[in-house]
Amino acid sequence: MSDTTQDGALATSKPPSEDAGLSPAELAGKYGLSVSGARPGLAEYVRQLWDRRHFIVAFSRAKLMAQYSQAKLGQIWQVATPLLNALVYYLIFGLILDAGKGIEKEDYIPFLVIGVFVFTFTQSSLMAGVRAIPGNIGLVRALHFPRASLPISFSLQQLQQLMFSMIVVFVVAVGFGNYPQLSWLLVIPALVLQFAFNTGLALIFGRMGSKTPDLAQLMPFVTRTWMYASGVMFSISEMLKGKPAWIADVLQWNPAAIYMDLVRFALIDGYGRENLPPHVWAFAIGWAVLIGLGGFVYFWKAEERYGRG
């Protein structure tokens, strides 16, 4: 097509482009382009995490080794810190407040030590998750990788630390007359389920902490309240005798209490089934699946926002 201009020259008009009217996103899709840092699909995200499994393991080990690198006793503090906490709790709750009611005297120290170590596993995973993104913001902004690698690495770090601690737990159990037997093998599935739960928890609070750094200052108060409500230092059913039954049920069904009770049941001969809430394994699996998978999806949905703004 052509038109005549005022000076008699001939002007040719171009036909409309095929791309006319397309949005930037549609244009990018048409020519195979993608937004830098865009969130991949869930299946692709899982594949990317699997491809970086060696990084996740190496990062968790490096963090574990660096944790006490400035201290003269080094890695000994991995075990000494929860042991000292257990000693303080024993002096206050065991001797002064007599919180061991309903528990045989020879079983109270293993009961307490297991509670402290197992709860610390969850508490430390949660706290590490809150700081996972803000504490590694330079890495997040400099490199492209699945951000879930960080909370998962920190949760794995806490699992590795617990493995050292479990040696002490076994020694304490044997020292108070609880000798190895088949029930000890139940510790493995209990801690695997707790690790899945902890990882989901770290992912949930990893996303929350990425936008609200002040959350890290609030969480110690939350975890301390959770600890006192989970029966770390006392038997929930014994301490709540005479109270409405639903209160004890709610406290016993909270995940921290469930995983502690499963490990106690496995290692302490005098801690029988009567101390466990009904359907305890179903609750342990349910919490692991609900929080583990739910936390993963929740974290993934904000993948493209980490490290920005």
N, C-alpha and C positions, 0 to 999 in steps of 0.2 A: 504494500500500500504506500501511496505517496501523497504529499500535499504541496501546494505552491505557496511560498512565503511572499511577503509584501514586496520584496525586490525581485521577484520572479524566479528565485532559485528554487530548485526542487529538493524537498526534504523527505527523507525516507523514514518511516516509523517502524520500529522493531516489534515483532510479535511478542505478546506477554510471555515471560519466562515460566517454565514449569514449576519453579520454586516460589513463584509469587504467591503470597498469602500464607506460606507455611511459617509456623512458629519456630523459634530457635531450637526447641527440643525436637520438633518434627524434622527440621533440616539435619540436625545431628544424627537422628536415627536413620534418615534416608542414606546418609553417606558413611554409616558405620562408625560414627564418633560417639564417645561417651563422656559424661562429666567426670572430671578428675575427682577421685575420692568418693564417688557415688556408692551407695550401699549395694552390694551384690545380693543375689537371691540367697535364701537360707541354705539350700543345698550347696551352692557354690561357696558360701561362707564357711561351711563345715569343711569342705575340701581344702580351702585355703589354710584353715587352722591345722588340718592334718599335715599339709605340706610343710608347715612351720613347727611341727612337733619337737624337732631337735632344738630349735631356738627356745621353745617354751621350757624344755627341761634344762638346757644350759643356763638360761636366764634365772630360773629358780635356784639352781645350785650356786650361781655367782652371788645372788642376793643372800643366800643362806650363809655362805662363807664370809661375806662382807659385813654381816649383821653385827658381829662382835669382834671385828678385826682390830679395833683400837683398844680393846680390853686385854689386860695381861693374861687373864684366864681363858680368853678366846671362846671356843665353842662350848666350854664347860658351862657357861651361863645359859645355854639352851636348856639344860637340865636343872641347873641350880636355881634359876629364877622361879619356876613353878614349885620346886621343892621348898624353897623358902616361904613362898605364899602358903603352901600346905601347912608348914610349921606354924606360921602366924595364925592361920585359921584353927589349927588344933589347940593352940594355947587359949584362944578366945572362945571358940565355940565348943571345943571338946572338953576342956578343963574348967573354964570359968562358967560358961553358960550351960554346960551339960547337954549339948545339942545332939548327942549320940543316942538319945532315947529310942528304944525299939531296935537297936543294933547291938549285937554282941560286942563286948569290950575289945576282944582280940580282932574283931572285924572292922572296927571304926577307922583305924589308921589306913588300911587298904581302901576302905570305902571313900575316905576323904581324898587320898592321893589320886585315886582313879577319877574322882569327880573333878578335881582341880586340873589334871592334865587333859582330860577329855573336853572339859568346857573351854579351857584355854585354846584348844585346837580350833573350836568354832569362833571364839572371841577374836583371836589373832587373824583368822581368815577374813572376818568381817571388817576389822580395822584396816587390814592391808588392802582390801577391795576399795574402801572409801578413798584411799590415797593413791590408788593405782594409776589413774590418769593425771591428776594434778602433780603428783610426785615424779612423773616421767614425761612431762609435757614437752620437753625438748626432743625426746625420742619420738613422741607421737607426731610432732610437727615436721620432723626431719625425714622420717621414713614412712613408706606406705606398707602397712601390714595389718592383719585383722586385729583390731584393738582389744578384742576379747582375750588375746594372748596374754595381756598383762594381768588381769584378775585371775585367770587360770594359773599363770605362773606363780603368783603370790599364794594362791591356795595350795598349789603343789609344794611350794617352799614350806608351808606350815605342816603339810603331811610328812615331809622329810624330817622336819624337826621333831614331830611326834614320834617317829620311829626311834630316834635316840631316847626320847623320854620313856617309851614303852619298856625299854630295858630296865630302867629304874622301877617302873610299875611292877614288872615281873619279879624283880628282886624283893620288893616290899611284900608282894603277895606271898612268895615262898617264905620270907622271913616271919610271917605271921601264920604259918601252918597251912597255906593253900598251895598244894603241889600240882604240877602239870597233869592234866587229864584231857580227855577228848573235848570237854566243854570249852577249853581254852581256844579251840579253833573257831568258836563263834565270834571271837574278837575280830577276825578278818572280815566277814561280811558286815559286821556292825560298823567298822571303821571305813569300809568302802562306801557304804551308804551315807555315813556322815560326811565323807569327802565330797560326794556328789551334792549333798545338801549345802555344805560350806561353799563349794564352787558357785552354785546358783546364788547364794547369799552375797558372795563377793561380787558377782556380776550385777546384781540388783543395786547394791550400794556403790559399785563402781560407776554406774550411770548417774546415780543421784549425786555422788561426790564430785563428778566431773563438772557439774554446773553450780554446785553449792559447796565450795571448799570449807566453809565454816561447819559443815556437817561433821567433819573430823573432830572438832572440838566438843560437839554434843554427844558423840557416840560413846565415850567412856561412861557417861552417866546412864545411858541406855543399857549398855552391856552389864554394868554393875547391878542394875535393877533386875535384869534378866538372870544373872547369876544367883541372886538371893531368892528368886522365884523358881529356880530349877532344882533345888535340893542338892546343891554341891556339898554343903556342910551338914545336912540333916536329912532324915527320912520324911518326905512330904506327907505320906499317909499318917505317920506317927504324930507329927507336929500339928496336923489339922484335925485330929480327933475331936469330935464335938462340934466341928464346923459343918456347914452344908456340904454334902457329898460332891456337888458339882464343882466346888472350888478346888478340891483335891484332884478331881478328874481333869480339869482344865490345866492345872499345873503339871500333872503327870504326863499329859498328852503333848506338852510342848516339846519340840524336837530336841532341845538340849538335854532335857531330863530323860527322854527316851534313849538317846545314844549312850548317856552315862549309865543308865540302868542295865542296858544290854551288856556293856563291858563289865560292870560289876557282877552281873549274873554269871558271866562266863568265867570270871577269875576268882570269885569269892565263894567258897563252899557253903558258908552260912547264909548267903544271900539268895534265897530260893525264889520259886515262881510266885509265891504269895506277895512278893515285893514288886512285881511287875504289873502294870495295868493290862486289862484285857486287850487281846489282839495287838500286842506290842510290836511284833514284826511287821504286821500290815501297816501300822502307823509309821514305822521306820522307813519302809519302802515308799509309802505314800508321800511323806515329807521330802524324801530324796528326789522322787520323780517330779513332784509339783514344783518345788523350789529350784531344782536343778535345771529342768527343761524350761520352766517359766522364766527363770532368771536369764537363761541364755537367749531366749527370744526377746525378752524385754531389753537386754543390752544391745542385741543386734539391730533392733529397730531405730536406734539412735547412732548407728555406726558412723554415718557421714558427718555428725556434729562434733565428734570428739576432737579436741585440740583447736577448735575454731571459736573466734569471738573472745 
